[in-house]
Structure formats: structure tokens, C-alpha cells
Amino acid sequence: MMKMNKSAVLILLISAAFLAQNILAESLPASSYYQGTRYDGPAGDRVRVDFAVYDTQDADGNEFTAAGKSLPWASTERFIYAYQITNEVTSIEDFALEYFSILGIGQDAMAPDDGTPSDYIGSSSDSISDSLKGVEPVFEQLILDEDETDDDGKYYSSASWEFAGDSLIFGEHSFFLILTSDHDYKAGAYTFGAPQSTSVAIPNPEPSTMALFALGSAMLLKRRNNKL
């Protein structure tokens, strides 16, 4: 009978614990409008991004709140954009996801004149169980960009959620990261720094319904204790 060394047993135990945690953790509520999952990196050593768009004016109602989830503010926008990231990176010791950003938000999708940043961005707990809750961002923001063709000159072009440097480590997932907008989504891409870098489709708000333009998001993987 083949014997397993201690390191192999440890790897199996870690993998089993990680799978059990993710089976028990709550994922994004089902959306009949638009939903998906993207991976960056090989199986067992990657970052997972779950995303969904909810149409609050859908004939079936608001599927996000119908699933028992809530927004951290009283939103009046039609669409809810929700993201959740999971750190499955094993090849780089002590790496943690430090932030998640959506870039290339369509002009006027979240116009500064329409409200304050807190009217559009936030996060929501993914579980009622404290032991299963994901990592809550410590800070979120919408970032203004300049538009030379617009007399007003400014619009929100990106959104970012930041996490404590050693919190979103291997096996951990985030809260639901939320944006709201009256505008439909566009398909684009996200990238993050290390250990892999790819481009895949994820949604973000765009004034022109279903328009396909450049989109990006960035996630910086940072070794805990600021080690490189």
C-alpha cells in the first residue's frame, strides 16, 4: 500500500478545508438577467471573480433583495452590479488580495451631478453567519476622470474596494461588492497584477445599452507584511 508523506497529507487537508469553506459560503444570488464566473490562473492556483447584474424592474422583481440580501444604502437606480472575489492562489506564499477595481465605467453612467459616491458604491454582507462571512472592504471609492469633450469635465470612470493588507488571503472571499446605476451593462475585461494576467468579460455600467467598449478592472496581489 502506497504511503503518503506528511506534506502531501497537509496539502490534502488544506484543500479539503478550502472546498468545505466554499461549499458553505454563500454565493451571489441567482440573476436571470446576467451572471457569470471568471477565473484567472490555473485550477487550484487562481483568483475567482463572481459577478451578476440585477434588473430591479424585472417582471420577476428584484432578485437580489428577494434572496434576502440588502443594499447598504437606499438606492433608486435600476440596476445592481454585484461582484465577489475569492483568493485561490497557492503558488505565492502569503499573498493577499489588497483591492479590486472596476475601470472604464461609461461616461454619465454614474454622473457626479446626480448624487454623491455613496449613492452608487458599497458592499453587502454575504452571510448571516459570522463564521462564514467574507472579508469586508475597509474603504471604497468612485474616482473622477476628465472628459475633454464634456463642458462639465468630470465623470466617475472607476470604482475601487480596498481590503486590509493581510485579510483576503488564500481561501478567503470578499463581501458582495456593489455598484448601482440606471444604465445597463457593457462587456469588457479585468486584469490583475500577479501571478497571472489575462482578459475576460465582466460587466460594468454603460449609458449605451449593451455597448462593447474597453473595460478593465485591477486587483493587486500583495504579500502580507509588505514582503515582495
Backbone as CSV, one residue per row, in Angstrom:
resi,resn,N_x,N_y,N_z,CA_x,CA_y,CA_z,C_x,C_y,C_z
1,MET,0.844,-1.198,0.000,0.000,0.000,0.000,0.886,1.258,0.000
2,MET,0.579,2.213,-0.891,1.394,3.418,-1.007,1.224,4.317,0.214
3,LYS,2.341,4.815,0.735,2.298,5.722,1.868,2.368,7.166,1.385
4,MET,1.649,8.024,2.072,1.666,9.447,1.742,2.545,10.171,2.732
5,ASN,3.427,11.058,2.235,4.259,11.807,3.165,3.453,12.905,3.835
6,LYS,4.042,13.490,4.866,3.324,14.475,5.669,2.916,15.693,4.854
7,SER,3.784,16.134,3.948,3.456,17.321,3.155,2.267,17.061,2.247
8,ALA,2.189,15.854,1.682,1.056,15.515,0.816,-0.236,15.491,1.606
9,VAL,-0.185,14.935,2.811,-1.361,14.904,3.669,-1.805,16.315,4.019
10,LEU,-0.836,17.181,4.338,-1.149,18.557,4.690,-1.827,19.273,3.535
11,ILE,-1.300,19.081,2.315,-1.897,19.701,1.138,-3.327,19.228,0.955
12,LEU,-3.561,17.943,1.142,-4.914,17.408,1.015,-5.843,17.990,2.063
13,LEU,-5.351,18.124,3.290,-6.173,18.680,4.359,-6.517,20.139,4.085
14,ILE,-5.537,20.917,3.614,-5.787,22.318,3.285,-6.803,22.429,2.170
15,SER,-6.659,21.597,1.137,-7.585,21.629,0.011,-8.993,21.252,0.443
16,ALA,-9.098,20.241,1.302,-10.406,19.809,1.779,-11.075,20.905,2.592
17,ALA,-10.296,21.569,3.446,-10.844,22.659,4.260,-11.303,23.809,3.382
18,PHE,-10.523,24.092,2.340,-10.877,25.189,1.431,-12.167,24.863,0.691
19,LEU,-12.300,23.641,0.199,-13.516,23.242,-0.504,-14.720,23.278,0.420
20,ALA,-14.554,22.827,1.651,-15.673,22.837,2.598,-16.121,24.258,2.892
21,GLN,-15.166,25.161,3.058,-15.493,26.556,3.346,-16.283,27.172,2.206
22,ASN,-15.888,26.890,0.960,-16.548,27.486,-0.180,-17.898,26.861,-0.468
23,ILE,-18.086,25.599,-0.082,-19.397,24.974,-0.215,-20.381,25.623,0.754
24,LEU,-19.906,25.939,1.979,-20.763,26.518,2.997,-20.994,28.009,2.785
25,ALA,-20.013,28.693,2.186,-20.141,30.133,1.981,-21.248,30.434,0.980
26,GLU,-21.919,31.552,1.181,-22.999,31.931,0.290,-22.454,32.668,-0.926
27,SER,-22.963,32.289,-2.106,-22.546,32.937,-3.335,-23.549,34.017,-3.704
28,LEU,-23.279,34.733,-4.777,-24.197,35.771,-5.232,-25.562,35.172,-5.547
29,PRO,-26.648,35.870,-5.207,-27.980,35.376,-5.558,-28.109,35.174,-7.062
30,ALA,-28.915,34.215,-7.466,-29.109,33.932,-8.887,-29.748,35.131,-9.581
31,SER,-29.249,35.430,-10.773,-29.805,36.504,-11.595,-30.232,35.938,-12.941
32,SER,-31.458,36.189,-13.315,-31.936,35.759,-14.628,-31.549,36.763,-15.710
33,TYR,-30.967,37.889,-15.288,-30.617,38.950,-16.235,-29.207,38.757,-16.788
34,TYR,-28.214,38.661,-15.916,-26.835,38.443,-16.360,-26.005,37.994,-15.178
35,GLN,-25.236,36.902,-15.361,-24.450,36.368,-14.249,-23.353,35.476,-14.794
36,GLY,-22.245,35.389,-14.082,-21.175,34.512,-14.519,-20.039,34.441,-13.527
37,THR,-19.034,33.649,-13.890,-17.828,33.464,-13.085,-16.628,33.456,-14.008
38,ARG,-15.563,34.120,-13.603,-14.321,34.109,-14.356,-13.177,33.706,-13.437
39,TYR,-12.203,33.001,-14.019,-11.024,32.582,-13.267,-9.778,33.147,-13.921
40,ASP,-8.809,33.493,-13.123,-7.520,33.921,-13.634,-6.450,33.049,-13.019
41,GLY,-5.799,32.249,-13.869,-4.794,31.317,-13.402,-5.285,29.885,-13.506
42,PRO,-4.382,28.916,-13.328,-4.739,27.503,-13.428,-5.557,27.033,-12.236
43,ALA,-6.277,25.920,-12.407,-7.093,25.371,-11.323,-6.234,25.115,-10.096
44,GLY,-6.752,25.526,-8.938,-6.031,25.335,-7.690,-5.033,26.432,-7.382
45,ASP,-4.872,27.382,-8.306,-3.911,28.467,-8.085,-4.373,29.691,-8.868
46,ARG,-5.474,30.289,-8.445,-6.106,31.318,-9.260,-6.928,32.272,-8.393
47,VAL,-7.405,33.324,-9.026,-8.371,34.226,-8.417,-9.711,33.999,-9.113
48,ARG,-10.747,33.897,-8.324,-12.093,33.689,-8.850,-12.891,34.986,-8.715
49,VAL,-13.578,35.363,-9.778,-14.435,36.543,-9.771,-15.846,36.127,-10.156
50,ASP,-16.773,36.243,-9.222,-18.188,36.014,-9.498,-18.856,37.367,-9.697
51,PHE,-19.779,37.455,-10.637,-20.440,38.726,-10.909,-21.876,38.487,-11.344
52,ALA,-22.705,39.498,-11.141,-24.101,39.419,-11.557,-24.656,40.825,-11.705
53,VAL,-25.626,40.959,-12.600,-26.360,42.211,-12.768,-27.827,41.906,-12.497
54,TYR,-28.447,42.712,-11.654,-29.856,42.529,-11.296,-30.671,43.719,-11.794
55,ASP,-31.740,43.414,-12.522,-32.651,44.459,-13.001,-33.790,44.567,-11.997
56,THR,-33.806,45.663,-11.246,-34.825,45.800,-10.194,-36.221,46.025,-10.762
57,GLN,-36.317,46.297,-12.078,-37.617,46.484,-12.718,-38.043,45.250,-13.507
58,ASP,-37.353,44.151,-13.287,-37.696,42.908,-13.961,-39.093,42.448,-13.553
59,ALA,-39.741,41.728,-14.446,-41.103,41.247,-14.168,-41.146,40.353,-12.937
60,ASP,-40.031,39.678,-12.671,-39.975,38.788,-11.504,-39.554,39.522,-10.235
61,GLY,-39.326,40.812,-10.340,-38.953,41.589,-9.169,-37.445,41.671,-8.979
62,ASN,-37.033,42.257,-7.878,-35.620,42.432,-7.550,-35.075,41.127,-6.969
63,GLU,-34.322,40.394,-7.771,-33.849,39.074,-7.349,-32.789,39.170,-6.252
64,PHE,-32.098,40.277,-6.163,-31.067,40.438,-5.130,-31.715,40.536,-3.750
65,THR,-32.669,41.434,-3.616,-33.332,41.591,-2.317,-34.298,40.445,-2.029
66,ALA,-34.845,39.830,-3.087,-35.745,38.687,-2.886,-35.011,37.506,-2.267
67,ALA,-33.694,37.456,-2.476,-32.884,36.385,-1.896,-32.480,36.693,-0.456
68,GLY,-33.018,37.778,0.094,-32.723,38.132,1.479,-31.517,39.022,1.639
69,LYS,-30.947,39.520,0.532,-29.791,40.403,0.596,-30.267,41.855,0.610
70,SER,-29.410,42.723,1.085,-29.799,44.128,1.173,-28.661,45.016,0.698
71,LEU,-29.017,46.215,0.265,-28.026,47.215,-0.123,-27.689,48.071,1.094
72,PRO,-26.454,48.575,1.159,-26.067,49.410,2.311,-26.596,50.826,2.231
73,TRP,-27.386,51.141,1.208,-27.983,52.465,1.078,-29.320,52.323,0.351
74,ALA,-30.135,53.343,0.433,-31.459,53.310,-0.203,-31.320,53.692,-1.669
75,SER,-30.998,52.741,-2.509,-30.752,53.013,-3.917,-32.055,53.187,-4.686
76,THR,-32.030,54.119,-5.640,-33.165,54.308,-6.537,-32.796,53.926,-7.970
77,GLU,-31.552,53.482,-8.180,-31.109,53.111,-9.516,-31.710,51.775,-9.939
78,ARG,-31.827,51.598,-11.238,-32.493,50.409,-11.762,-31.648,49.142,-11.633
79,PHE,-30.340,49.246,-11.894,-29.502,48.055,-11.966,-28.564,47.948,-10.760
80,ILE,-28.428,46.730,-10.272,-27.489,46.416,-9.200,-26.384,45.558,-9.805
81,TYR,-25.146,46.019,-9.670,-23.971,45.265,-10.117,-23.289,44.697,-8.872
82,ALA,-23.129,43.386,-8.848,-22.541,42.741,-7.675,-21.351,41.879,-8.092
83,TYR,-20.279,41.940,-7.301,-19.069,41.174,-7.562,-18.625,40.506,-6.252
84,GLN,-17.982,39.363,-6.395,-17.371,38.713,-5.238,-16.081,38.054,-5.700
85,ILE,-14.999,38.288,-4.981,-13.711,37.719,-5.360,-13.257,36.720,-4.304
86,THR,-12.585,35.661,-4.771,-12.080,34.607,-3.889,-10.614,34.364,-4.213
87,ASN,-9.792,34.333,-3.207,-8.357,34.100,-3.371,-8.081,32.596,-3.331
88,GLU,-7.695,32.027,-4.479,-7.336,30.617,-4.569,-5.869,30.456,-4.970
89,VAL,-5.063,31.488,-4.751,-3.652,31.470,-5.135,-2.834,30.722,-4.094
90,THR,-2.119,29.689,-4.545,-1.304,28.881,-3.632,0.184,28.949,-3.948
91,SER,0.540,29.387,-5.148,1.941,29.305,-5.572,2.818,30.388,-4.967
92,ILE,2.222,31.467,-4.464,2.998,32.568,-3.893,2.644,32.685,-2.415
93,GLU,3.587,32.413,-1.566,3.335,32.345,-0.127,2.857,33.682,0.431
94,ASP,1.807,33.616,1.247,1.303,34.774,1.993,0.771,35.904,1.120
95,PHE,0.348,35.586,-0.094,-0.243,36.629,-0.920,-1.670,36.916,-0.490
96,ALA,-2.026,38.196,-0.535,-3.382,38.617,-0.197,-3.875,39.588,-1.255
97,LEU,-5.156,39.523,-1.537,-5.761,40.488,-2.448,-5.954,41.791,-1.690
98,GLU,-5.367,42.845,-2.189,-5.403,44.123,-1.477,-6.551,45.012,-1.940
99,TYR,-6.889,44.968,-3.223,-8.043,45.737,-3.686,-8.603,45.159,-4.981
100,PHE,-9.813,45.524,-5.281,-10.491,45.137,-6.516,-11.064,46.398,-7.130
101,SER,-10.779,46.617,-8.411,-11.235,47.843,-9.062,-11.911,47.541,-10.393
102,ILE,-12.927,48.310,-10.688,-13.571,48.294,-11.990,-13.175,49.580,-12.698
103,LEU,-12.583,49.438,-13.884,-12.145,50.596,-14.644,-12.999,50.744,-15.905
104,GLY,-13.003,51.928,-16.471,-13.697,52.137,-17.731,-15.201,52.216,-17.617
105,ILE,-15.704,52.666,-16.487,-17.151,52.874,-16.349,-17.590,53.916,-17.380
106,GLY,-18.705,53.653,-18.037,-19.157,54.539,-19.101,-19.463,55.942,-18.616
107,GLN,-19.158,56.908,-19.473,-19.420,58.305,-19.128,-20.915,58.511,-18.857
108,ASP,-21.214,59.208,-17.767,-22.578,59.518,-17.327,-23.316,58.326,-16.733
109,ALA,-22.667,57.141,-16.654,-23.318,56.004,-16.003,-23.530,56.289,-14.524
110,MET,-22.592,57.047,-13.953,-22.680,57.488,-12.560,-22.191,58.919,-12.514
111,ALA,-23.013,59.840,-12.920,-22.588,61.234,-13.037,-22.511,61.914,-11.682
112,PRO,-21.456,62.680,-11.414,-21.316,63.379,-10.127,-22.492,64.298,-9.820
113,ASP,-23.085,64.893,-10.863,-24.194,65.819,-10.635,-25.453,65.123,-10.147
114,ASP,-25.494,63.795,-10.342,-26.687,63.047,-9.961,-26.700,62.644,-8.495
115,GLY,-25.568,62.721,-7.824,-25.515,62.314,-6.419,-24.082,62.176,-5.937
116,THR,-23.925,61.750,-4.713,-22.606,61.550,-4.127,-22.147,60.116,-4.353
117,PRO,-20.832,59.821,-4.215,-20.351,58.454,-4.415,-21.078,57.417,-3.575
118,SER,-21.478,57.782,-2.370,-22.160,56.819,-1.504,-23.533,56.425,-2.033
119,ASP,-24.022,57.124,-3.068,-25.282,56.751,-3.695,-25.097,55.613,-4.694
120,TYR,-23.855,55.245,-4.995,-23.589,54.292,-6.062,-22.743,53.091,-5.663
121,ILE,-21.933,53.192,-4.615,-20.958,52.153,-4.313,-21.015,51.758,-2.841
122,GLY,-20.768,50.478,-2.573,-20.737,49.979,-1.204,-20.474,48.491,-1.202
123,SER,-20.790,47.842,-0.115,-20.649,46.391,-0.014,-21.747,45.849,0.886
124,SER,-22.014,44.566,0.734,-23.085,43.931,1.492,-22.607,42.590,2.013
125,SER,-22.921,42.277,3.247,-22.514,41.003,3.837,-23.058,39.834,3.023
126,ASP,-22.225,38.832,2.831,-22.617,37.687,2.024,-23.232,36.568,2.843
127,SER,-23.257,36.686,4.173,-23.790,35.612,5.006,-24.284,36.170,6.346
128,ILE,-25.323,35.549,6.881,-25.809,35.952,8.195,-24.997,35.298,9.305
129,SER,-24.171,34.323,8.923,-23.330,33.623,9.896,-21.979,34.306,9.996
130,ASP,-21.577,34.710,11.198,-20.295,35.381,11.384,-19.132,34.493,10.944
131,SER,-19.245,33.183,11.144,-18.149,32.278,10.820,-17.993,32.079,9.318
132,LEU,-19.029,32.403,8.544,-18.988,32.200,7.098,-18.858,33.498,6.316
133,LYS,-18.926,34.627,7.021,-18.866,35.908,6.324,-17.541,36.081,5.591
134,GLY,-17.621,36.769,4.456,-16.418,37.088,3.716,-15.702,38.279,4.326
135,VAL,-14.684,38.752,3.614,-13.866,39.872,4.080,-14.528,41.181,3.654
136,GLU,-14.756,42.052,4.623,-15.395,43.333,4.347,-14.351,44.360,3.905
137,PRO,-14.630,45.125,2.853,-13.679,46.182,2.456,-13.525,47.210,3.574
138,VAL,-12.339,47.764,3.682,-12.111,48.827,4.656,-12.354,50.201,4.048
139,PHE,-12.441,50.230,2.713,-12.645,51.508,2.028,-13.136,51.245,0.618
140,GLU,-14.052,52.092,0.144,-14.471,52.013,-1.249,-14.607,53.432,-1.793
141,GLN,-14.398,53.575,-3.098,-14.476,54.902,-3.679,-14.792,54.850,-5.167
142,LEU,-15.429,55.915,-5.643,-15.575,56.180,-7.067,-14.574,57.264,-7.432
143,ILE,-13.915,57.103,-8.567,-12.842,58.014,-8.950,-13.268,58.831,-10.166
144,LEU,-13.075,60.144,-10.066,-13.431,61.044,-11.151,-12.376,61.036,-12.247
145,ASP,-12.854,61.215,-13.471,-11.962,61.336,-14.610,-12.351,62.580,-15.401
146,GLU,-11.414,63.066,-16.182,-11.671,64.242,-17.003,-12.156,63.825,-18.384
147,ASP,-13.068,64.588,-18.939,-13.544,64.356,-20.303,-13.436,65.665,-21.073
148,GLU,-12.534,65.689,-22.031,-12.271,66.930,-22.750,-13.448,67.364,-23.623
149,THR,-14.348,66.441,-23.958,-15.462,66.787,-24.837,-16.697,67.225,-24.065
150,ASP,-16.626,67.147,-22.749,-17.775,67.466,-21.910,-17.516,68.788,-21.187
151,ASP,-18.442,69.709,-21.326,-18.267,71.011,-20.679,-18.163,70.884,-19.166
152,ASP,-18.890,69.910,-18.614,-18.826,69.711,-17.167,-17.464,69.152,-16.754
153,GLY,-16.867,68.374,-17.653,-15.479,67.980,-17.479,-15.172,66.798,-16.601
154,LYS,-16.129,66.295,-15.830,-15.804,65.208,-14.920,-16.896,64.141,-14.908
155,TYR,-16.467,62.890,-14.721,-17.415,61.795,-14.552,-16.701,60.671,-13.800
156,TYR,-17.471,59.786,-13.197,-16.885,58.656,-12.488,-16.461,57.602,-13.502
157,SER,-15.166,57.301,-13.542,-14.649,56.355,-14.536,-14.217,55.024,-13.935
158,SER,-14.092,54.957,-12.621,-13.668,53.704,-11.996,-14.195,53.602,-10.575
159,ALA,-14.242,52.379,-10.093,-14.692,52.096,-8.731,-13.688,51.156,-8.078
160,SER,-13.453,51.315,-6.792,-12.445,50.509,-6.121,-12.878,50.152,-4.711
161,TRP,-12.601,48.904,-4.323,-12.829,48.427,-2.958,-11.489,47.958,-2.405
162,GLU,-11.103,48.452,-1.245,-9.814,48.106,-0.659,-10.009,47.224,0.575
163,PHE,-9.044,46.313,0.776,-9.094,45.381,1.896,-7.841,45.533,2.754
164,ALA,-7.965,45.224,4.031,-6.799,45.230,4.904,-5.749,44.290,4.318
165,GLY,-4.471,44.691,4.393,-3.411,44.017,3.658,-3.247,42.535,3.888
166,ASP,-3.646,42.021,5.047,-3.439,40.598,5.319,-4.751,39.850,5.534
167,SER,-5.855,40.387,5.018,-7.156,39.791,5.321,-7.670,38.849,4.226
168,LEU,-7.533,39.234,2.950,-8.092,38.416,1.877,-7.005,37.475,1.351
169,ILE,-6.647,36.523,2.225,-5.589,35.557,1.933,-6.195,34.317,1.271
170,PHE,-5.362,33.315,1.010,-5.828,32.084,0.382,-7.026,31.494,1.128
171,GLY,-8.038,31.124,0.385,-9.225,30.511,0.969,-10.286,31.489,1.404
172,GLU,-9.978,32.785,1.379,-10.946,33.793,1.813,-11.656,34.406,0.599
173,HIS,-12.884,34.854,0.837,-13.660,35.533,-0.201,-14.152,36.869,0.352
174,SER,-14.561,37.732,-0.544,-14.977,39.073,-0.143,-16.466,39.129,0.165
175,PHE,-16.875,40.216,0.807,-18.283,40.601,0.845,-18.776,40.737,-0.598
176,PHE,-20.079,40.924,-0.777,-20.585,41.307,-2.081,-20.207,42.767,-2.319
177,LEU,-19.538,43.048,-3.416,-19.087,44.397,-3.760,-20.111,44.982,-4.729
178,ILE,-20.701,46.121,-4.375,-21.913,46.595,-5.045,-21.715,47.939,-5.733
179,LEU,-22.227,48.035,-6.959,-22.425,49.295,-7.663,-23.885,49.362,-8.089
180,THR,-24.440,50.559,-8.165,-25.793,50.711,-8.721,-25.781,51.812,-9.775
181,SER,-26.632,51.644,-10.776,-26.697,52.619,-11.861,-28.026,52.456,-12.583
182,ASP,-28.487,53.524,-13.204,-29.680,53.455,-14.046,-29.350,52.921,-15.432
183,HIS,-28.077,52.678,-15.690,-27.655,52.285,-17.031,-27.267,50.810,-17.087
184,ASP,-27.546,50.219,-18.251,-27.285,48.804,-18.481,-25.781,48.542,-18.561
185,TYR,-25.423,47.244,-18.633,-24.016,46.883,-18.590,-23.381,46.850,-19.979
186,LYS,-22.047,46.879,-19.966,-21.257,46.593,-21.153,-20.280,45.481,-20.788
187,ALA,-19.846,44.754,-21.769,-18.903,43.671,-21.532,-17.495,44.151,-21.815
188,GLY,-16.561,43.683,-21.025,-15.189,44.123,-21.214,-14.212,43.154,-20.593
189,ALA,-13.231,43.653,-19.854,-12.185,42.782,-19.328,-11.723,43.239,-17.964
190,TYR,-11.083,42.315,-17.223,-10.400,42.715,-15.999,-8.988,42.147,-16.036
191,THR,-8.095,42.794,-15.370,-6.738,42.278,-15.234,-6.288,42.472,-13.794
192,PHE,-5.332,41.661,-13.355,-4.712,41.930,-12.061,-3.239,41.579,-12.144
193,GLY,-2.483,42.111,-11.194,-1.037,42.122,-11.329,-0.341,40.786,-11.348
194,ALA,-0.381,40.033,-10.257,0.375,38.796,-10.156,-0.515,37.747,-9.497
195,PRO,-0.338,36.475,-9.760,0.739,35.901,-10.552,0.414,35.750,-12.033
196,GLN,-0.836,35.992,-12.419,-1.236,35.859,-13.810,-1.825,37.177,-14.287
197,SER,-1.991,37.324,-15.585,-2.660,38.496,-16.132,-3.371,38.106,-17.412
198,THR,-4.698,38.209,-17.404,-5.479,37.814,-18.567,-6.601,38.812,-18.774
199,SER,-7.355,38.624,-19.834,-8.501,39.473,-20.122,-9.725,38.606,-20.347
200,VAL,-10.768,38.844,-19.576,-12.014,38.104,-19.727,-13.169,39.066,-19.533
201,ALA,-14.365,38.626,-19.912,-15.515,39.528,-19.891,-16.168,39.598,-18.527
202,ILE,-16.388,40.808,-18.038,-17.202,41.059,-16.861,-18.013,42.322,-17.126
203,PRO,-19.118,42.532,-16.417,-19.968,43.685,-16.718,-19.631,44.914,-15.876
204,ASN,-19.891,46.092,-16.432,-19.923,47.321,-15.643,-20.872,48.305,-16.309
205,PRO,-21.291,49.362,-15.607,-22.334,50.249,-16.133,-21.899,50.996,-17.384
206,GLU,-22.822,51.122,-18.318,-22.560,51.826,-19.567,-23.844,52.503,-20.027
207,PRO,-23.807,53.816,-20.304,-25.021,54.513,-20.732,-25.673,53.923,-21.973
208,SER,-24.865,53.438,-22.926,-25.433,52.828,-24.126,-25.659,51.346,-23.871
209,THR,-26.898,50.915,-23.910,-27.251,49.544,-23.567,-26.460,48.533,-24.387
210,MET,-25.809,47.608,-23.682,-25.081,46.501,-24.284,-23.929,46.939,-25.193
211,ALA,-23.469,48.168,-25.072,-22.351,48.611,-25.906,-21.093,47.873,-25.501
212,LEU,-20.226,47.624,-26.466,-18.981,46.928,-26.187,-17.823,47.914,-26.316
213,PHE,-17.238,48.260,-25.186,-16.118,49.181,-25.169,-15.041,48.624,-24.252
214,ALA,-13.955,49.351,-24.150,-12.867,48.904,-23.288,-13.281,48.997,-21.833
215,LEU,-13.066,47.929,-21.122,-13.355,47.871,-19.690,-12.180,47.202,-19.018
216,GLY,-11.864,47.621,-17.867,-10.851,46.887,-17.126,-11.170,46.905,-15.667
217,SER,-10.643,45.958,-14.945,-10.611,46.070,-13.501,-9.249,45.603,-13.075
218,ALA,-8.824,46.000,-11.916,-7.492,45.615,-11.468,-7.564,45.129,-10.051
219,MET,-6.849,44.065,-9.790,-6.713,43.580,-8.428,-5.227,43.426,-8.159
220,LEU,-4.759,44.022,-7.122,-3.357,43.946,-6.768,-3.173,42.879,-5.706
221,LEU,-2.346,41.896,-6.017,-1.999,40.872,-5.058,-0.759,41.334,-4.302
222,LYS,-0.874,41.400,-3.017,0.252,41.908,-2.236,0.605,40.931,-1.128
223,ARG,1.852,40.640,-1.030,2.305,39.720,0.020,2.089,40.352,1.389
224,ARG,1.604,39.574,2.316,1.404,40.114,3.658,2.708,40.610,4.246
225,ASN,2.572,41.550,5.158,3.721,42.172,5.819,4.608,42.916,4.823
226,ASN,4.021,43.283,3.671,4.720,44.063,2.657,5.968,43.370,2.123
227,LYS,5.980,42.035,2.141,7.100,41.299,1.558,6.912,41.238,0.042
228,LEU,7.997,41.256,-0.716,7.926,41.194,-2.173,8.415,39.836,-2.651
